[in-house]
Amino acid sequence: MAGLVNNLLILFLVFQNICLGFRSPLSVFKRYKDTTRSLSSECLGSDQTVISLGLSDFALDIRMPGVTPKQSDTYLCMSVPLPVDDEAYVVDFKPHASMDTVHHMLLFGCNEPSSTENYWDCDEGTCKDKSNILYAWARNAPPTRLPKGVGFRVGGETGGRFFVLQVHYGDISAFRDKHKDCSGVTLHLTHQKQPLIAGMYLMMSVNTVIPPGEKVVDADIACHYKRFPMHLFAYRVHTHRLGKVVSGYRVRNGQWTLIGRQSPQLPQAFYPVERPVDISYDDILAARCVFSGEGRTTETHIGGTANDEMCNFYIMYYMEAKHAVSYMTCTQNANPEMFRNIPQEANIPIPVKSDMLKMTHGHHEETKDTDKSSLLQQAKKEEEEILGQDFHIEEAVEWPGLDLKLGQVSGLALDPEHNLVIFHRGDHVWDENSFDSKFVYQQRGLGPIEQNTILVLNPSNAKLLHSMGKSLFYLPHGLSIDKNGNYWVTDVALHQVFKLGADDKEPLLILGVALQPGSDRNHFCQPTDVAVDPITGSIYVSDGYCNSRIVQFSPNGLYVMQWGEGTETSSGRARPGQFHIPHSLALIPDFNQLCVADRENGRIQCFRLETGEFLREIKHKSFGRELFAVSYVPGGLLFAVNGMPYPGETEPVQGFVMNFSTGEIISTFIPLRKSFEMPHDVVASEDKTVYVGDVLARAVWKFVSTEKMEHRSVKKAGIEVQEIKESEAIVEARLKSKPESTDPVKKQEKQHSVQQASTGVSFVLITTLLIIPVVVLLAILVFIRWRKTTVYGADGEHKLDSSSGRILGRLRGKGGGGLNLGNFFASHKGYSRKGFDRLSTEGSDQEKDEDDGTDSEEECSAPPPAPSSS
């Protein structure tokens, strides 16, 4: 009996120790409750800051304590300590903010906030040590979402112990009723160890100088990655007002893979990486910021005020927990020569409409009645702006390719050597006798085309380099070339798709059954075009004149999926995903999209590659009823050609240049020799040379940018011109030499008048102009001195860490390893430390503002249900 009692006593003591050793989420908050702030009674929601979500999870509510900003563009900060001592993981965020009152919010993690007050002006900083951005919310921007199994590590020995919330109140007109704001974010935290740890990689330029009036200035950053693999899932860009576009890439074995590309004038939240990107040992991370110094009269340097500039590209990543590093930086350009091969998209801005620009920067001017015409002109200017080029193209009239003797030209493409490849029908034509009512080809007795249907030409002089395709095809149609130089063609008579090697006489792959139309997985019905994904090798076929679908195949020709349906003529307007002859394909790997020229609906439809999900439509009145072909150039330009107008309609047949990001038309073009009759295909090279093939005119035109033509004419005139590889450089040179006007007569008159004025200027005016800046400078110095004395006191300035001479050493703050740009910039060029307080609070980028038919009667299909002949 005594032994049993002893055993029970031991079990009781062990159980009591286990219970004492286990801390419930509520018990660990006891210390925190003593310091909990009191929220304003006007704030909605629970006043319980920490909420238990189970044995291991809890929520932490971080809110502004009922504030009323006194002026627009106010940045307010507040801090909340982590309510537990041991390690925890942030796994989700829930924002509480209204677009009417809050411009954006940022949440930082650190160990020592800049103030112990209930809240403070962020001019005082966010954190005294290093700070990591954990979350960003902005108007009209997607919220930050962490992948499953990924968390930010906080607390413990290595994680931050405080959260600091920064809220930017842009326009305070919403506070006219003097109400109090409690915007913020609720965090979901857990004690369960996460297998993947999130972190931040900051790429930042520190020495860029933007000359006044300069149209294009690039800031490039590149670093070799020397750690364990990391996986990227979100990105954020940041510049001030001169930034036009920021792009980030992974470079592996010379191949550039886009991480993210965004306008810094849009809401600067974290945007999801569209396609998964992993970074391995010895990869290169590269970023480019494109600036324009137009409108500035002095040099612009990297700095923290609104009149300075910044070039930041943030990357959110996750790593395996055992190898995780929470924060990394890159501030150098390890390989400048590499940027000669950067994709052209990195040089083309993303236009931002004026109303979005106003919201992004928190402008708070009163709304005024504005002339509608001026607004339209401004919008047009923004939409058509492409840095480094005033883009227009004209026919290269000296190109002899127009005189080639060709059959009906149905397809064009460029091979990996940039040679022009033409697909034509020789002595065969497509007319009303070609097919019966069931789309079966009726002229098989003619046999296949006896001429070579594929011609490879030198793009400069149109000399024939190679030809093939004899006795293979009946009615050629679409042509594309993959990254390995293989030809992919369609034949509408055979209802088949062929893959041909450049030197092979027999096809490498055939899809479809010869001369048998159908709509199942193994048959096509007059397929029109092919596109091959350069990354995955997936094959996309537009099918076609008598089917209305896009069919995807694996690289070896196995059926994967299809999407699309016919257009309902009774509905009046075609819906997304409906086709009336999907006639041409343009694959845009940069944006993971496939764009289709929906011919008889007169529009372009773009879809997500992996899923076939409809993304957007591009349609303009000037397209008319038919849009035949579309082509994409890496860098963001889209080219298209339309069809002849119907009787009574006025839209001319022409070519179009469009901004892919916005879909807006930048320019149009027509030939000077002959005229377009039925332009059937278009293809453009990376240097913006454009070729158009016409099925009725049986001709191919070459178009080049007007800048190139001007460059050639200058050289012919005997004027010495430095060799220029890109046409954009010509524009830059011309703008630098003629900033006031592009008209040489006006420039000469203006220079003459300036010369006269300079000789007649009075002594009094010169003296006045010299005195004014001196007075202004003295006033600013007095104000800064008074401000430092009253706000910061004698010890308000942080002394620089002089223990290291390297750049990152200068960037470190009090935390010994943290990033503090305020200290770094304060040590350069005599910058005022006060001017960078907001910059250092965000660790990199905070600033405050200071200031119905077929091809024709010769290319048609059968009677109904095929489209009627034009």
Secondary structure, 3 states (H helix, E strand, C coil): CHHHHHHHHHHHHHHHHHHHHCCCHHHHCHHHHCCCCCCCCCCCCCCCCEEECCCCEEEEEEECCCECCCCCCEEEEEEEECCCCCCEEEEEEEEECCCCCCCEEEEEEECCECCCCCCEEHHHCCECCCCEEEEEEECCCCCCCCCCCEEEEECCCCCCCEEEEEEEECCHHHHCCCCCECCEEEEEEECCCCCEEEEEEEEECCCCEECCCCCCEEEEEEEECCCCCEEEEEEEEECCCCEEEEEEEEEECCEEEEEEEECCCCCCCCEEEEEEEEECCCCEEEEEEEECCCCCCCCEEECCCCCCECCEEEEEEEEEHHHCCCEEEECCECCHHHHHHCCHHHHCCCCCCHHHHHHHCCCCCCCCCCCHHHHHHHHHHHHHCECCECCCEEECCCCHHHHCCCCCEEEEEECCCCCEEEEECCCCCCCCCCECCCCCECCHHHCCCCCCCEEEECCCCCCEEEEECCCCCCCEEEEEECCCCCEEEEECCCCEEEEECCCCCCCCEEECCCCCCCCCCCCCCCEEEEEECCCCCCEEEEECCCCCEEEEECCCCCEEEEECEECCHHHCCCCCCEECCEEEEEEEHHHCEEEEEEHHHCEEEEEECCCCCEEEEECCHHHCCCEEEEEEECCCEEEEEECCCCCCCCCCCCEEEEECCCCCEEEEECCCCCCCCCEEEEEECCCCCEEEEECCCCEEEEEEEHHHHHHHHHHHCCCCCCCCCCHHHHHHHHHHHCCCCCCHHHHHHHHHHHHHHHHHCCHHHHHHHHHHHHHHHHHHHHHHHHHHHHHHCCCCCCCCCCCCCCHHHHHECCCCCCECHHHHHHCCCCCCHHHHHHHHHCCCCCCCCCCCCCCCCCCCCCCCCCCCCC
